[in-house]
Amino acid sequence: MKPQIMKTSIMCNPMTPGNRSGLADVMTLKSRQQTMWASGDFAVIGTTLQIVGEELCEAMDLRSGQRVLDVAAGNGNAALAAARRWCDVTASDYVPALLDRARERALGERLPLKIEVADAEALPFPDESFDAVMSTFGAMFTPDHQKPAKEMLRVCREGGKICLAAVRTRAPLRRPSERAGDRARVIPQEVVWISVTDEGVGIRREDMPKLFQEFSQVDSSASRRAQGTGLGLALCKKFVEMHGGTIGADSVYGKGTALWFLLPADGPVRRTA
C-alpha cells in the first residue's frame, strides 16, 4: 500500500477541542521554534535524511510536470527529490535560513526550485493549486496538527495526493497472550494514531459511555438531526480491536468532538497456536 491519502481525507495526530483552545501563546512558541531551527547548521544534519525524501517521492509516484508543494521543507530534501523527477516544485518553510540552503543545493544541481517563506498552518497559496503536497517530518512539529492538515488539503487539487513522513509514536496496547485462556497484556507498542476533529455541538459527559454501544444513539429524541441505527461507531470499535488497536473520543459540549483510534504500526500480533 502506498503511504498516501486522497484529497477527501485528513490524517494527523489528535488535537482535541479542549487542548486546541488551551495552547499558551502560540506565537511565542513558533518564534522559539524558528530560532531553534535556524541555530547552528541544521541543514548539515538534514542531509542525512535525504533517503526519506527520495522514498516519499517514489511512494507518491510523482511524474514530470506535476505541481508539487513541500511543506516545512527545511533544507529541501523532499523538494529536491521531486525536482529530480522533473516536477514543478515549491519548497515552503517558516525558517528562511533553511530555505537558503535548499536554494543553494538546487543551484548546485541546476534544478529549478521555487522558494516561499510560509507557515505550515497558514499557507499563502490558492485553493487546489498543487497536484501533490508532501512533508517530511516538518508538519508534525506544528503546535496544532489540524491546521497544517487542513491547509495541505485545501491547496491540493481534487484527486491529488498528500503524503507525509513522520516519526512513529508509542502507546500502550493490548497484546494477545501466547496461550489460549491467558489474560492479554498491555504493553507499549509503536502505533499509528489517527484523529478526526469537528467543531459541532459536542457530546455531554454523561452521554460519552453510549458512544460505542450497539444500537445506542447519543441523541435519542424524535427531533434529532442525525439519523442511523446506532451501529456505526460500535462496528468501528470492533474493526479497530480486530486489528489490535483501540478507539476513543474526547468532546467538549458546545465546541466539538475528536474521534481517534490507535493501530499497531507493524500490524496486529497474532497468538501462536
KOLPA-362767 format. One line per 8 residues: number of its first residue (from 1); their letters; for each residue x, y, z of N, C-alpha, C. Coordinates in steps of 0.001 Angstrom, whole numbers. Example, Ala and Ser with C-alpha at 12.3 -4.5 7.8 and 13.67 -1.06 7.14 Angstrom:
// KOLPA-362767
1) AS) 13190,-5690,7800,12300,-4500,7800,13200,-3300,7800 | 12850,-2250,7080,13670,-1060,7140,12900,30,7870
//
This chain:
// KOLPA-362767
1) MKPQIMKT) 838,-1200,0,0,0,0,870,1245,0 | 576,2187,-883,1347,3414,-925,909,4342,196 | 1866,4951,926,1511,5803,2061,1032,7165,1604 | -174,7203,993,-707,8456,503,-2164,8566,929 | -2688,9777,956,-4096,9970,1226,-4661,10838,129 | -5906,10597,-218,-6534,11388,-1255,-7097,12656,-631 | -7552,13550,-1478,-7929,14874,-1011,-9158,14848,-101 | -9880,13753,-75,-11075,13684,748,-10787,13228,2168
9) SIMCNPMT) -9519,13069,2538,-9178,12546,3856,-8183,13442,4566 | -8243,13392,5921,-7253,14071,6740,-6726,13064,7742 | -5406,12925,7830,-4800,12058,8832,-3779,12873,9598 | -3894,12853,10896,-2962,13639,11697,-3025,13171,13130 | -2122,13676,13954,-2166,13385,15375,-3322,14122,16016 | -3864,13601,17128,-5053,14185,17706,-4791,15508,18403 | -5730,16423,18237,-5731,17682,18977,-7176,17949,19353 | -7555,17647,20556,-8941,17775,20964,-9333,19235,21057
17) PGNRSGLA) -10663,19533,20957,-11097,20916,21042,-10621,21597,22316 | -10604,20873,23422,-10162,21459,24680,-8687,21808,24660 | -7877,20907,24096,-6435,21158,24038,-6112,22310,23102 | -6872,22407,21984,-6563,23417,21000,-6732,24812,21585 | -7790,25009,22356,-8035,26323,22925,-7112,26614,24091 | -6439,25569,24601,-5588,25756,25767,-4133,26019,25437 | -3780,26135,24159,-2385,26405,23808,-1984,27794,24289 | -892,27865,25034,-451,29141,25609,501,29851,24662
25) DVMTLKSR) 93,31026,24224,934,31913,23431,1619,31171,22283 | 816,30804,21307,1329,30031,20181,2394,30802,19407 | 2213,32096,19286,3182,32886,18525,4564,32868,19181 | 4598,32896,20518,5879,32803,21218,6525,31448,20966 | 5704,30396,20996,6213,29053,20738,6804,28958,19340 | 6103,29512,18347,6603,29455,16976,7901,30245,16829 | 7975,31385,17509,9195,32186,17449,10385,31418,18001 | 10153,30702,19103,11228,29902,19682,11619,28754,18758
33) QQTMWASG) 10630,28158,18090,10922,27087,17146,11774,27604,15985 | 11401,28766,15461,12172,29345,14362,13624,29574,14757 | 13812,30099,15958,15170,30352,16443,15955,29048,16573 | 15282,28006,17081,15943,26712,17262,16377,26124,15922 | 15445,26123,14925,15778,25526,13634,16840,26313,12895 | 16929,27625,13168,17914,28454,12474,19272,28451,13157 | 19339,27953,14385,20604,27962,15117,21531,26873,14597 | 22837,27118,14691,23804,26134,14200,23636,25944,12701
41) DFAVIGTT) 23863,24733,12227,23706,24414,10806,22914,23128,10697 | 21602,23240,10929,20760,22054,10901,20733,21410,9524 | 20970,22218,8483,20932,21673,7130,21923,20529,6947 | 23054,20585,7665,24036,19504,7572,23451,18207,8119 | 22742,18318,9250,22090,17143,9819,20971,16669,8902 | 20240,17644,8331,19103,17302,7485,19476,16494,6266 | 20683,16687,5743,21094,15935,4557,21165,14435,4823 | 21306,14042,6080,21339,12610,6399,19972,11961,6201
49) LQIVGEEL) 18943,12789,6039,17587,12273,5843,17174,12304,4372 | 18132,12486,3474,17815,12595,2052,17061,11377,1535 | 17409,10202,2017,16762,8977,1531,15271,8994,1821 | 14853,9674,2907,13426,9755,3233,12683,10518,2142 | 13271,11639,1684,12646,12402,611,12532,11605,-674 | 13567,10850,-993,13533,10031,-2207,12448,8963,-2115 | 12374,8297,-975,11373,7236,-804,9961,7807,-807 | 9806,9014,-245,8491,9641,-229,8026,9937,-1648
57) CEAMDLRS) 8918,10465,-2473,8566,10765,-3866,8260,9495,-4652 | 8996,8430,-4373,8703,7153,-5031,7335,6636,-4631 | 7010,6745,-3341,5710,6276,-2858,4565,7070,-3482 | 4803,8365,-3747,3763,9206,-4342,3655,9023,-5851 | 4637,8348,-6443,4655,8115,-7893,4561,9442,-8648 | 5428,10378,-8286,5413,11694,-8914,5857,11605,-10370 | 5225,12453,-11205,5520,12443,-12635,5953,13826,-13115 | 6637,13847,-14228,7142,15090,-14809,6005,16086,-15033
65) GQRVLDVA) 6248,17335,-14648,5284,18392,-14878,4266,18589,-13776 | 4191,17681,-12818,3231,17842,-11734,3634,18993,-10809 | 2638,19721,-10325,2877,20818,-9390,2956,20228,-7978 | 4096,20388,-7341,4345,19749,-6043,4708,20807,-5002 | 4113,20694,-3831,4444,21572,-2701,5057,20749,-1588 | 6225,21180,-1120,6869,20559,43,6657,21500,1233 | 5848,21073,2194,5505,21895,3360,6539,21674,4460 | 6984,22764,5083,8048,22694,6092,9238,21954,5499
73) AGNGNAAL) 9688,22460,4361,10669,21750,3533,12066,21721,4123 | 12371,22618,5067,13713,22640,5634,14759,22930,4570 | 15795,22102,4525,16866,22326,3547,16589,21653,2202 | 15356,21198,2007,14920,20797,674,15093,19353,277 | 15214,18446,1223,15424,17040,848,14346,16513,-85 | 13091,16593,339,11998,16054,-475,11747,16918,-1700 | 11867,18251,-1539,11641,19150,-2673,12621,18865,-3805 | 13890,18675,-3466,14896,18385,-4483,14674,17009,-5106
81) AAARRWCD) 14219,16057,-4301,13916,14731,-4844,12804,14822,-5887 | 11808,15677,-5619,10725,15876,-6591,11234,16619,-7830 | 12123,17585,-7620,12682,18333,-8754,13495,17414,-9665 | 14153,16419,-9086,14920,15459,-9892,13999,14605,-10762 | 12723,14585,-10422,11731,13861,-11216,11002,14805,-12170 | 11590,15989,-12398,11102,16990,-13357,9728,17538,-12984 | 9457,17617,-11688,8210,18236,-11241,8395,19746,-11091 | 7289,20468,-11087,7291,21910,-10827,7136,22084,-9316
89) VTASDYVP) 8251,22315,-8611,8290,22178,-7155,8392,23536,-6450 | 7614,23664,-5374,7715,24806,-4467,8095,24293,-3090 | 9150,24834,-2519,9575,24477,-1160,9173,25613,-223 | 8391,25295,803,7953,26320,1762,8422,25963,3164 | 8768,26974,3922,9175,26787,5313,9132,28158,5985 | 9011,28169,7325,8985,29463,8009,10346,29841,8585 | 11395,29092,8198,12767,29415,8609,13566,29776,7358 | 13760,31066,7083,14465,31483,5863,15856,30887,5725
97) ALLDRARE) 16569,30704,6846,17935,30187,6780,17972,28786,6179 | 16987,27969,6491,16937,26620,5927,16612,26668,4442 | 15703,27558,4062,15362,27685,2645,16544,28198,1833 | 17388,29011,2453,18601,29473,1755,19487,28288,1379 | 19582,27308,2270,20386,26119,1965,19721,25272,887 | 18399,25221,900,17685,24499,-157,17948,25155,-1508 | 17951,26493,-1537,18231,27225,-2774,19654,26938,-3259 | 20606,26929,-2332,21997,26649,-2694,22131,25250,-3296
105) RALGERLP) 21462,24287,-2685,21547,22910,-3185,20923,22801,-4574 | 19805,23494,-4789,19144,23460,-6094,20043,24075,-7165 | 20696,25187,-6833,21615,25812,-7784,22794,24893,-8091 | 23286,24207,-7054,24409,23300,-7244,24078,22149,-8177 | 22822,21692,-8145,22400,20588,-9007,21723,21071,-10287 | 21644,22412,-10448,20995,23007,-11608,19554,22526,-11738 | 18849,22515,-10611,17455,22106,-10578,16566,23322,-10341 | 15472,23466,-11078,14538,24565,-10815,13783,24315,-9511
113) LKIEVADA) 13734,25319,-8649,13055,25173,-7367,12533,26538,-6922 | 11240,26623,-6671,10636,27845,-6152,10715,27838,-4634 | 11012,28982,-4062,11167,29104,-2614,10098,30055,-2078 | 9433,29662,-983,8406,30510,-383,8485,30413,1135 | 8743,31546,1795,8717,31574,3257,7259,31544,3689 | 6861,30501,4407,5449,30327,4739,5287,29463,5974 | 4261,29757,6745,3886,28978,7924,3012,27815,7474 | 3330,26613,7914,2553,25431,7526,1095,25521,7975
121) EALPFPDE) 820,26328,9004,-547,26468,9500,-1331,27540,8746 | -686,28283,7837,-1359,29331,7062,-635,29480,5725 | -812,28531,4842,-97,28524,3570,-624,29624,2644 | 270,30393,2008,-154,31532,1176,-429,31149,-275 | -1085,30014,-498,-1332,29549,-1852,-2834,29420,-2094 | -3272,29617,-3348,-4703,29475,-3664,-5182,28039,-3464 | -6487,27887,-3352,-7096,26560,-3233,-6762,25720,-4468 | -6511,24434,-4235,-6310,23440,-5292,-5241,23871,-6303
129) SFDAVMST) -4134,24420,-5801,-3083,24908,-6690,-1950,23913,-6897 | -2036,22720,-6265,-967,21723,-6422,-1563,20348,-6715 | -810,19555,-7483,-1211,18176,-7768,-826,17240,-6637 | 232,17605,-5912,724,16764,-4820,1312,17666,-3736 | 1047,17289,-2485,1562,18033,-1332,2223,17029,-400 | 3413,17379,115,4129,16443,977,4840,17184,2098 | 5251,16425,3087,6044,16980,4184,6844,15854,4820 | 8148,16065,4956,8985,15075,5630,9314,15595,7031
137) FGAMFTPD) 8558,15134,7991,8738,15427,9419,8341,16846,9828 | 8494,17829,8941,8291,19217,9336,6910,19521,9885 | 5853,19066,9201,4492,19412,9607,4150,18865,10986 | 4821,17805,11402,4490,17193,12694,4932,18058,13869 | 5762,19075,13630,6236,19928,14721,5366,21166,14926 | 4307,21322,14153,3435,22479,14330,2654,22348,15634 | 2310,23481,16279,1580,23416,17552,207,22772,17430 | -505,23012,16320,-1854,22464,16129,-1865,21657,14841
145) HQKPAKEM) -1823,20347,14945,-1707,19486,13770,-2900,19587,12829 | -4051,19982,13344,-5218,20096,12483,-5040,21192,11436 | -4367,22279,11803,-4236,23406,10884,-3415,23067,9647 | -2203,22497,9773,-1489,22133,8547,-2207,21052,7748 | -2914,20154,8427,-3670,19123,7710,-4743,19767,6838 | -5463,20731,7403,-6499,21425,6628,-5896,22263,5504 | -4757,22902,5788,-4116,23722,4773,-3585,22870,3612 | -2993,21739,3932,-2491,20863,2878,-3643,20316,2045
153) LRVCREGG) -4742,20017,2705,-5925,19544,1995,-6496,20636,1103 | -6471,21871,1578,-7032,22999,829,-6258,23277,-457 | -4925,23259,-382,-4122,23649,-1550,-3910,22508,-2540 | -4303,21297,-2158,-4168,20144,-3052,-5439,20011,-3894 | -5276,19786,-5180,-6436,19683,-6061,-7250,18428,-5764 | -8499,18438,-6186,-9349,17271,-6037,-8735,16090,-6778 | -8599,14958,-6089,-7971,13790,-6690,-6460,13788,-6617 | -5886,14829,-5976,-4433,14887,-5830,-3940,13982,-4715
161) KICLAAVR) -2653,14106,-4399,-2036,13239,-3404,-1419,14064,-2281 | -1586,13572,-1055,-938,14162,117,-177,13049,805 | 1101,13272,1043,1922,12213,1634,2831,12811,2705 | 2901,12150,3858,3684,12630,4990,4670,11575,5452 | 5818,12043,5928,6745,11180,6654,6789,11716,8077 | 6560,10851,9040,6507,11289,10435,7169,10253,11327 | 7583,10684,12497,8206,9791,13474,7123,8978,14158 | 7358,7712,14301,6394,6865,14998,6322,7219,16484
169) TRAPLRRP) 5160,6984,17060,4988,7197,18489,4662,5875,19156 | 4763,5830,20460,4489,4605,21207,3320,4837,22146 | 2516,3796,22322,1360,3872,23208,1049,2469,23720 | 426,2366,24899,80,1039,25430,-1107,432,24686 | -916,-789,24176,-1988,-1522,23508,-2050,-2928,24073 | -3234,-3513,23985,-3407,-4897,24434,-2698,-5841,23473 | -1937,-6760,24007,-1221,-7748,23200,-1761,-9132,23554 | -2183,-9925,22555,-2736,-11252,22852,-1742,-12119,23614
177) SERAGDRA) -2262,-12958,24485,-1405,-13875,25228,-879,-14965,24300 | 203,-15595,24705,797,-16644,23883,-52,-17912,23871 | -824,-18122,24935,-1622,-19338,25019,-3088,-18992,25214 | -3959,-19808,24650,-5394,-19599,24803,-5777,-19671,26280 | -6628,-18763,26684,-7081,-18751,28067,-6322,-17797,28958 | -5085,-17431,28570,-4310,-16483,29358,-4816,-15061,29113 | -4643,-14224,30104,-5105,-12843,30005,-4160,-12043,29103 | -4759,-11168,28273,-3969,-10310,27395,-3158,-9319,28224
185) RVIPQEVV) -1989,-8962,27722,-1132,-7990,28392,-1233,-6641,27694 | -994,-5583,28448,-942,-4237,27889,514,-3799,27903 | 1088,-3589,26716,2497,-3229,26617,2655,-2064,25627 | 3695,-1236,25765,3937,-148,24813,4310,-710,23445 | 3692,-157,22401,3987,-561,21036,4067,676,20159 | 4783,572,19034,4770,1641,18050,3417,1643,17360 | 2815,2835,17259,1449,2902,16776,1285,3977,15700 | 224,3826,14940,-288,4876,14067,-1487,5482,14781
193) WISVTDEG) -1461,6800,14972,-2502,7498,15734,-3255,8403,14773 | -4538,8148,14607,-5368,8894,13659,-6510,9558,14413 | -6752,10823,14111,-7792,11568,14799,-8536,12453,13820 | -9842,12550,13997,-10685,13449,13208,-11460,14317,14181 | -11368,15628,14008,-11996,16571,14924,-13035,17415,14193 | -14195,17600,14827,-15188,18510,14258,-15398,19691,15200 | -16158,20648,14757,-16489,21816,15567,-17999,21904,15735 | -18620,20736,15962,-20066,20656,16089,-20556,20935,17493
201) VGIRREDM) -21693,20314,17831,-22344,20602,19117,-21645,19923,20284 | -20832,18908,20016,-20173,18197,21102,-21102,17186,21769 | -20557,16479,22738,-21308,15426,23445,-21209,15680,24939 | -22320,15547,25636,-22310,15721,27085,-21534,14579,27743 | -20902,14868,28871,-20086,13873,29560,-20886,12629,29901 | -22116,12795,30347,-22920,11638,30749,-23328,10759,29564 | -23216,11306,28345,-23581,10533,27156,-22388,9811,26527 | -21179,10140,26961,-19991,9547,26347,-19975,8015,26415
209) PKLFQEFS) -20411,7385,27534,-20377,5914,27579,-21256,5245,26526 | -22253,5952,25975,-23142,5371,24968,-22505,5328,23582 | -21401,6024,23407,-20888,6305,22076,-20586,5048,21271 | -20015,4034,21908,-19602,2829,21187,-20494,1624,21488 | -21670,1884,22077,-22611,801,22355,-23466,523,21122 | -23762,-756,20884,-24590,-1123,19737,-26023,-628,19924 | -26617,-173,18827,-28000,304,18782,-28258,1400,19819 | -27246,2210,20049,-27378,3309,21005,-26994,4607,20322
217) QVDSSASR) -27813,5641,20521,-27526,6943,19965,-27507,7974,21077 | -26559,8902,20970,-26440,9933,21998,-27692,10778,22050 | -28218,11150,20863,-29462,11912,20793,-30576,10975,20369 | -31390,10533,21307,-32461,9590,21009,-33818,10264,20877 | -33840,11593,20850,-35096,12321,20770,-35699,12208,19375 | -37000,12441,19280,-37688,12335,17998,-37279,13451,17042 | -36741,14536,17587,-36375,15689,16765,-34900,15693,16380 | -34196,14593,16622,-32757,14577,16350,-32493,14778,14866
225) RAQGTGLG) -31373,15437,14565,-30998,15711,13191,-30281,14535,12554 | -29442,13854,13324,-28654,12749,12784,-29471,11462,12810 | -29562,10785,11682,-30288,9538,11585,-29311,8367,11586 | -29845,7147,11696,-28998,5966,11663,-29464,4924,12663 | -28761,3789,12657,-29148,2668,13517,-28409,2654,14843 | -27367,3461,14966,-26571,3422,16186,-25528,2327,16159 | -25180,1832,14964,-24205,744,14843,-22840,1219,14345 | -22791,2405,13767,-21572,2858,13095,-20335,2800,13958
233) LALCKKFV) -20343,3491,15101,-19157,3530,15955,-18922,2198,16657 | -19992,1451,16920,-19822,126,17517,-19063,-790,16572 | -19370,-715,15274,-18649,-1513,14285,-17211,-1034,14146 | -17008,301,14181,-15641,834,14128,-14811,267,15279 | -15394,215,16462,-14703,-306,17637,-14289,-1759,17412 | -15202,-2562,16864,-14898,-3974,16627,-13776,-4132,15601 | -13847,-3350,14503,-12824,-3452,13463,-11455,-3038,13988 | -11416,-1935,14741,-10149,-1464,15284,-9560,-2496,16239
241) EMHGGTIG) -10388,-3069,17107,-9897,-4059,18064,-9471,-5347,17364 | -10130,-5700,16250,-9717,-6872,15476,-8298,-6704,14930 | -7900,-5455,14701,-6561,-5167,14191,-5573,-4847,15312 | -5970,-5136,16541,-5060,-4965,17661,-4991,-3556,18202 | -5954,-2702,17835,-5905,-1308,18251,-6939,-954,19295 | -7064,320,19544,-8046,835,20491,-8629,2122,19925 | -9849,2452,20344,-10557,3601,19820,-11146,4399,20972 | -11292,5690,20775,-11857,6520,21830,-12302,7859,21289
249) ADSVYGKG) -12792,8705,22166,-13263,10026,21766,-13094,11004,22921 | -12891,12258,22576,-12856,13351,23543,-13817,14415,23037 | -14565,15024,23938,-15537,16008,23494,-15697,17121,24518 | -15918,18303,24009,-16272,19451,24839,-17648,19909,24375 | -18642,19779,25221,-20007,20088,24823,-20116,21552,24403 | -20687,21759,23225,-20820,23098,22689,-19652,23536,21817 | -18578,22740,21768,-17400,23124,20993,-17006,22103,19932 | -17170,20822,20213,-16803,19838,19210,-16303,18535,19803
257) TALWFLLP) -16007,17594,18912,-15609,16246,19318,-14416,15787,18502 | -13504,15072,19139,-12372,14443,18460,-12515,12934,18602 | -12654,12244,17496,-12697,10781,17471,-11340,10282,17031 | -10747,9349,17787,-9401,8891,17474,-9301,7376,17615 | -8306,6808,16944,-8004,5392,17170,-6516,5153,16949 | -6006,4138,17624,-4611,3723,17534,-4554,2329,16926 | -3585,2122,16035,-3350,813,15449,-1867,476,15557 | -1523,-787,15794,-99,-1163,15822,558,-852,14480
265) ADGPVRRT) 1694,-185,14509,2362,212,13274,2775,-993,12437 | 3088,-2097,13090,3540,-3295,12382,2428,-4307,12171 | 1190,-3893,12381,64,-4794,12195,-275,-5550,13464 | -1427,-6224,13486,-1854,-6941,14691,-955,-8115,15015 | -770,-8373,16297,14,-9516,16758,-922,-10711,16892 | -612,-11790,16220,-1449,-12986,16258,-916,-13964,17315 | -1839,-14595,18031,-1458,-15588,19008,-1004,-16854,18294 | 110,-17401,18746,610,-18645,18159,-232,-19816,18630
273) A) -327,-20824,17787,-1149,-21997,18111,-500,-22811,19217
//
